[in-house]
Amino acid sequence: MKYWYEPAIEVSKETIEINNVEAIISSSWPVTSHIIAKDLKKEYNLKWIADLRDLWNLNPYIKHTFIRNYFEKKLEIRTFEYADVLTTTTELASKKT
């Protein structure tokens, strides 16, 4: 999903600058939307709501190797530490994040 990161960043920056955007919402899947939102938040000092419709690293339907899980978890933590609000679909999911 990383291949649409650059075009999405480019269009988002233009939209933010033209429309004086103050806050953004990202929703996943794909998780790339959260990485884009994090980068936009940092660059433009926006408020950011991250909506996890499905868990990222602890999603029971996604199977990765141990090494990939390790790096995905680190990326997940580094991404969401910038979120102003993190929402999930269930109470159980909120306890896992």
FIRONU-340433 format. One record per atom (N, C-alpha, C): residue in three letters; atom name; x, y, z. Coordinates in Angstrom, 3 decimals, padded with zeros to 6 digits. Example, Ala and Ser with C-alpha at 12.3 -4.5 7.8 and 13.67 -1.06 7.14 Angstrom:
BEGIN
(node Ala,N,(013.190,-005.690,007.800))
(node Ala,CA,(012.300,-004.500,007.800))
(node Ala,C,(013.200,-003.300,007.800))
(node Ser,N,(012.850,-002.250,007.080))
(node Ser,CA,(013.670,-001.060,007.140))
(node Ser,C,(012.900,000.030,007.870))
END
This chain:
BEGIN
(node Met,N,(000.811,-001.202,000.000))
(node Met,CA,(000.000,000.000,000.000))
(node Met,C,(000.854,001.265,000.000))
(node Lys,N,(002.155,001.096,000.138))
(node Lys,CA,(003.039,002.257,000.248))
(node Lys,C,(003.139,003.057,-001.043))
(node Tyr,N,(002.720,002.483,-002.148))
(node Tyr,CA,(002.908,003.167,-003.435))
(node Tyr,C,(001.981,004.353,-003.643))
(node Trp,N,(000.927,004.458,-002.878))
(node Trp,CA,(000.053,005.619,-003.019))
(node Trp,C,(000.367,006.685,-001.965))
(node Tyr,N,(001.387,006.448,-001.146))
(node Tyr,CA,(001.771,007.419,-000.119))
(node Tyr,C,(002.120,008.776,-000.738))
(node Glu,N,(003.056,008.809,-001.660))
(node Glu,CA,(003.512,010.086,-002.248))
(node Glu,C,(002.387,010.859,-002.944))
(node Pro,N,(001.604,010.224,-003.826))
(node Pro,CA,(000.507,010.977,-004.448))
(node Pro,C,(-000.505,011.482,-003.418))
(node Ala,N,(-000.775,010.686,-002.400))
(node Ala,CA,(-001.738,011.105,-001.374))
(node Ala,C,(-001.211,012.276,-000.564))
(node Ile,N,(000.064,012.254,-000.226))
(node Ile,CA,(000.685,013.362,000.517))
(node Ile,C,(000.611,014.637,-000.313))
(node Glu,N,(000.943,014.525,-001.572))
(node Glu,CA,(000.951,015.688,-002.465))
(node Glu,C,(-000.434,016.343,-002.550))
(node Val,N,(-001.445,015.546,-002.798))
(node Val,CA,(-002.807,016.069,-002.908))
(node Val,C,(-003.292,016.604,-001.562))
(node Ser,N,(-002.958,015.915,-000.486))
(node Ser,CA,(-003.381,016.348,000.852))
(node Ser,C,(-002.762,017.688,001.231))
(node Lys,N,(-001.485,017.870,000.934))
(node Lys,CA,(-000.821,019.137,001.243))
(node Lys,C,(-001.489,020.289,000.501))
(node Glu,N,(-001.782,020.063,-000.764))
(node Glu,CA,(-002.450,021.094,-001.564))
(node Glu,C,(-003.821,021.424,-000.963))
(node Thr,N,(-004.559,020.397,-000.591))
(node Thr,CA,(-005.894,020.592,-000.003))
(node Thr,C,(-005.802,021.342,001.323))
(node Ile,N,(-004.867,020.972,002.164))
(node Ile,CA,(-004.687,021.627,003.463))
(node Ile,C,(-004.356,023.100,003.282))
(node Glu,N,(-003.450,023.391,002.373))
(node Glu,CA,(-003.015,024.773,002.170))
(node Glu,C,(-004.108,025.643,001.538))
(node Ile,N,(-004.861,025.091,000.625))
(node Ile,CA,(-005.919,025.854,-000.047))
(node Ile,C,(-007.113,026.085,000.881))
(node Asn,N,(-007.446,025.088,001.681))
(node Asn,CA,(-008.677,025.128,002.471))
(node Asn,C,(-008.473,025.443,003.953))
(node Asn,N,(-007.245,025.749,004.343))
(node Asn,CA,(-006.967,026.091,005.738))
(node Asn,C,(-007.505,025.022,006.695))
(node Val,N,(-007.167,023.783,006.444))
(node Val,CA,(-007.611,022.645,007.238))
(node Val,C,(-006.955,022.695,008.617))
(node Glu,N,(-007.730,022.407,009.653))
(node Glu,CA,(-007.211,022.434,011.020))
(node Glu,C,(-007.147,021.057,011.667))
(node Ala,N,(-007.882,020.082,011.103))
(node Ala,CA,(-007.918,018.744,011.683))
(node Ala,C,(-008.125,017.713,010.576))
(node Ile,N,(-007.650,016.495,010.843))
(node Ile,CA,(-007.809,015.406,009.883))
(node Ile,C,(-008.253,014.137,010.607))
(node Ile,N,(-008.893,013.259,009.848))
(node Ile,CA,(-009.295,011.945,010.335))
(node Ile,C,(-008.716,010.912,009.376))
(node Ser,N,(-008.094,009.895,009.932))
(node Ser,CA,(-007.639,008.775,009.108))
(node Ser,C,(-008.355,007.526,009.576))
(node Ser,N,(-008.579,006.612,008.647))
(node Ser,CA,(-009.270,005.374,008.975))
(node Ser,C,(-008.584,004.231,008.237))
(node Ser,N,(-008.539,003.086,008.850))
(node Ser,CA,(-007.852,001.967,008.212))
(node Ser,C,(-008.766,000.754,008.149))
(node Trp,N,(-008.484,-000.073,007.304))
(node Trp,CA,(-007.425,-000.374,006.390))
(node Trp,C,(-007.543,000.481,005.149))
(node Pro,N,(-006.447,000.748,004.507))
(node Pro,CA,(-005.062,000.368,004.768))
(node Pro,C,(-004.427,001.266,005.826))
(node Val,N,(-003.420,000.741,006.489))
(node Val,CA,(-002.755,001.492,007.554))
(node Val,C,(-001.922,002.645,007.007))
(node Thr,N,(-001.631,002.627,005.740))
(node Thr,CA,(-000.897,003.736,005.125))
(node Thr,C,(-001.624,005.060,005.355))
(node Ser,N,(-002.936,005.025,005.443))
(node Ser,CA,(-003.691,006.260,005.687))
(node Ser,C,(-003.286,006.892,007.017))
(node His,N,(-002.967,006.083,008.007))
(node His,CA,(-002.535,006.610,009.295))
(node His,C,(-001.121,007.198,009.218))
(node Ile,N,(-000.280,006.584,008.450))
(node Ile,CA,(001.089,007.100,008.290))
(node Ile,C,(001.042,008.449,007.580))
(node Ile,N,(000.197,008.552,006.577))
(node Ile,CA,(000.014,009.822,005.870))
(node Ile,C,(-000.510,010.882,006.835))
(node Ala,N,(-001.524,010.534,007.613))
(node Ala,CA,(-002.100,011.481,008.564))
(node Ala,C,(-001.069,011.928,009.596))
(node Lys,N,(-000.268,010.997,010.091))
(node Lys,CA,(000.772,011.340,011.064))
(node Lys,C,(001.746,012.349,010.473))
(node Asp,N,(002.179,012.114,009.255))
(node Asp,CA,(003.134,013.019,008.612))
(node Asp,C,(002.524,014.397,008.357))
(node Leu,N,(001.250,014.426,007.984))
(node Leu,CA,(000.569,015.705,007.777))
(node Leu,C,(000.383,016.440,009.100))
(node Lys,N,(000.045,015.712,010.150))
(node Lys,CA,(-000.116,016.324,011.469))
(node Lys,C,(001.186,016.987,011.897))
(node Lys,N,(002.287,016.268,011.727))
(node Lys,CA,(003.587,016.802,012.147))
(node Lys,C,(003.983,018.038,011.335))
(node Glu,N,(003.727,017.999,010.040))
(node Glu,CA,(004.136,019.118,009.185))
(node Glu,C,(003.259,020.351,009.366))
(node Tyr,N,(001.961,020.149,009.567))
(node Tyr,CA,(001.025,021.278,009.605))
(node Tyr,C,(000.451,021.554,011.004))
(node Asn,N,(000.899,020.798,011.994))
(node Asn,CA,(000.415,020.974,013.367))
(node Asn,C,(-001.114,020.867,013.444))
(node Leu,N,(-001.654,019.848,012.797))
(node Leu,CA,(-003.096,019.615,012.759))
(node Leu,C,(-003.527,018.744,013.933))
(node Lys,N,(-004.791,018.818,014.288))
(node Lys,CA,(-005.390,017.846,015.195))
(node Lys,C,(-005.651,016.592,014.362))
(node Trp,N,(-005.449,015.414,014.974))
(node Trp,CA,(-005.579,014.167,014.221))
(node Trp,C,(-006.378,013.131,015.008))
(node Ile,N,(-007.442,012.657,014.375))
(node Ile,CA,(-008.228,011.539,014.899))
(node Ile,C,(-007.882,010.320,014.043))
(node Ala,N,(-007.374,009.280,014.688))
(node Ala,CA,(-007.053,008.029,014.009))
(node Ala,C,(-008.115,006.996,014.359))
(node Asp,N,(-008.813,006.512,013.349))
(node Asp,CA,(-009.885,005.542,013.540))
(node Asp,C,(-009.409,004.164,013.106))
(node Leu,N,(-009.359,003.246,014.058))
(node Leu,CA,(-008.966,001.874,013.759))
(node Leu,C,(-010.209,001.011,013.603))
(node Arg,N,(-010.684,000.898,012.387))
(node Arg,CA,(-011.824,000.006,012.146))
(node Arg,C,(-011.396,-001.434,012.364))
(node Asp,N,(-010.167,-001.744,011.999))
(node Asp,CA,(-009.561,-003.054,012.256))
(node Asp,C,(-008.217,-002.808,012.916))
(node Leu,N,(-007.843,-003.684,013.827))
(node Leu,CA,(-006.552,-003.540,014.488))
(node Leu,C,(-005.424,-003.634,013.465))
(node Trp,N,(-004.329,-003.009,013.764))
(node Trp,CA,(-003.180,-002.996,012.859))
(node Trp,C,(-002.347,-004.245,013.092))
(node Asn,N,(-001.523,-004.228,014.092))
(node Asn,CA,(-000.596,-005.328,014.332))
(node Asn,C,(-001.274,-006.552,014.950))
(node Leu,N,(-002.307,-006.356,015.700))
(node Leu,CA,(-002.968,-007.466,016.384))
(node Leu,C,(-004.198,-007.968,015.633))
(node Asn,N,(-004.307,-007.657,014.366))
(node Asn,CA,(-005.426,-008.111,013.550))
(node Asn,C,(-005.328,-009.632,013.367))
(node Pro,N,(-006.310,-010.390,013.835))
(node Pro,CA,(-006.217,-011.848,013.758))
(node Pro,C,(-006.302,-012.399,012.332))
(node Tyr,N,(-006.683,-011.571,011.374))
(node Tyr,CA,(-006.822,-012.030,009.994))
(node Tyr,C,(-005.581,-011.769,009.149))
(node Ile,N,(-004.607,-011.073,009.717))
(node Ile,CA,(-003.367,-010.777,009.007))
(node Ile,C,(-002.249,-011.600,009.631))
(node Lys,N,(-001.590,-012.386,008.827))
(node Lys,CA,(-000.507,-013.243,009.312))
(node Lys,C,(000.815,-012.784,008.696))
(node His,N,(001.758,-012.432,009.578))
(node His,CA,(003.096,-012.051,009.149))
(node His,C,(004.105,-012.911,009.891))
(node Thr,N,(005.319,-012.866,009.429))
(node Thr,CA,(006.396,-013.554,010.141))
(node Thr,C,(006.679,-012.828,011.449))
(node Phe,N,(007.396,-013.464,012.342))
(node Phe,CA,(007.768,-012.856,013.616))
(node Phe,C,(008.524,-011.548,013.391))
(node Ile,N,(009.434,-011.553,012.453))
(node Ile,CA,(010.242,-010.351,012.184))
(node Ile,C,(009.357,-009.225,011.658))
(node Arg,N,(008.487,-009.530,010.723))
(node Arg,CA,(007.588,-008.500,010.195))
(node Arg,C,(006.679,-007.962,011.298))
(node Asn,N,(006.160,-008.830,012.149))
(node Asn,CA,(005.327,-008.387,013.267))
(node Asn,C,(006.092,-007.439,014.178))
(node Tyr,N,(007.346,-007.748,014.425))
(node Tyr,CA,(008.181,-006.900,015.281))
(node Tyr,C,(008.267,-005.482,014.705))
(node Phe,N,(008.579,-005.380,013.431))
(node Phe,CA,(008.730,-004.063,012.804))
(node Phe,C,(007.382,-003.357,012.624))
(node Glu,N,(006.334,-004.101,012.343))
(node Glu,CA,(004.998,-003.505,012.221))
(node Glu,C,(004.561,-002.896,013.555))
(node Lys,N,(004.825,-003.604,014.654))
(node Lys,CA,(004.440,-003.090,015.975))
(node Lys,C,(005.197,-001.799,016.289))
(node Lys,N,(006.487,-001.756,015.979))
(node Lys,CA,(007.273,-000.541,016.203))
(node Lys,C,(006.720,000.621,015.369))
(node Leu,N,(006.380,000.342,014.112))
(node Leu,CA,(005.820,001.368,013.241))
(node Leu,C,(004.465,001.833,013.766))
(node Glu,N,(003.652,000.902,014.239))
(node Glu,CA,(002.343,001.238,014.791))
(node Glu,C,(002.495,002.179,016.000))
(node Ile,N,(003.379,001.849,016.903))
(node Ile,CA,(003.594,002.682,018.097))
(node Ile,C,(004.100,004.057,017.701))
(node Arg,N,(005.086,004.108,016.806))
(node Arg,CA,(005.638,005.403,016.359))
(node Arg,C,(004.606,006.237,015.611))
(node Thr,N,(003.670,005.594,014.959))
(node Thr,CA,(002.632,006.327,014.228))
(node Thr,C,(001.591,006.903,015.179))
(node Phe,N,(001.027,006.073,016.030))
(node Phe,CA,(-000.098,006.506,016.861))
(node Phe,C,(000.290,007.367,018.044))
(node Glu,N,(001.577,007.457,018.352))
(node Glu,CA,(001.964,008.340,019.455))
(node Glu,C,(001.653,009.803,019.132))
(node Tyr,N,(001.438,010.113,017.883))
(node Tyr,CA,(001.114,011.484,017.469))
(node Tyr,C,(-000.384,011.758,017.380))
(node Ala,N,(-001.190,010.723,017.466))
(node Ala,CA,(-002.644,010.906,017.337))
(node Ala,C,(-003.198,011.649,018.551))
(node Asp,N,(-004.092,012.600,018.292))
(node Asp,CA,(-004.765,013.301,019.381))
(node Asp,C,(-005.886,012.448,019.954))
(node Val,N,(-006.535,011.676,019.073))
(node Val,CA,(-007.612,010.777,019.486))
(node Val,C,(-007.444,009.496,018.688))
(node Leu,N,(-007.634,008.354,019.371))
(node Leu,CA,(-007.573,007.054,018.716))
(node Leu,C,(-008.885,006.334,019.013))
(node Thr,N,(-009.640,006.012,017.958))
(node Thr,CA,(-010.911,005.322,018.139))
(node Thr,C,(-010.812,003.901,017.606))
(node Thr,N,(-011.618,003.014,018.195))
(node Thr,CA,(-011.712,001.634,017.721))
(node Thr,C,(-013.190,001.268,017.629))
(node Thr,N,(-013.460,000.127,017.053))
(node Thr,CA,(-014.854,-000.277,016.847))
(node Thr,C,(-015.440,-001.016,018.036))
(node Thr,N,(-014.582,-001.587,018.877))
(node Thr,CA,(-015.093,-002.341,020.018))
(node Thr,C,(-014.251,-002.056,021.255))
(node Glu,N,(-014.823,-002.327,022.400))
(node Glu,CA,(-014.093,-002.154,023.660))
(node Glu,C,(-012.902,-003.115,023.707))
(node Leu,N,(-013.078,-004.337,023.215))
(node Leu,CA,(-011.996,-005.315,023.208))
(node Leu,C,(-010.815,-004.801,022.391))
(node Ala,N,(-011.089,-004.231,021.228))
(node Ala,CA,(-010.009,-003.691,020.394))
(node Ala,C,(-009.289,-002.557,021.102))
(node Ser,N,(-010.001,-001.757,021.858))
(node Ser,CA,(-009.352,-000.624,022.551))
(node Ser,C,(-008.397,-001.124,023.617))
(node Lys,N,(-008.643,-002.280,024.171))
(node Lys,CA,(-007.750,-002.827,025.188))
(node Lys,C,(-006.490,-003.428,024.580))
(node Lys,N,(-006.541,-003.802,023.312))
(node Lys,CA,(-005.402,-004.409,022.644))
(node Lys,C,(-004.464,-003.366,022.065))
(node Thr,N,(-004.948,-002.160,021.783))
(node Thr,CA,(-004.113,-001.167,021.121))
(node Thr,C,(-003.190,-000.476,022.091))
END
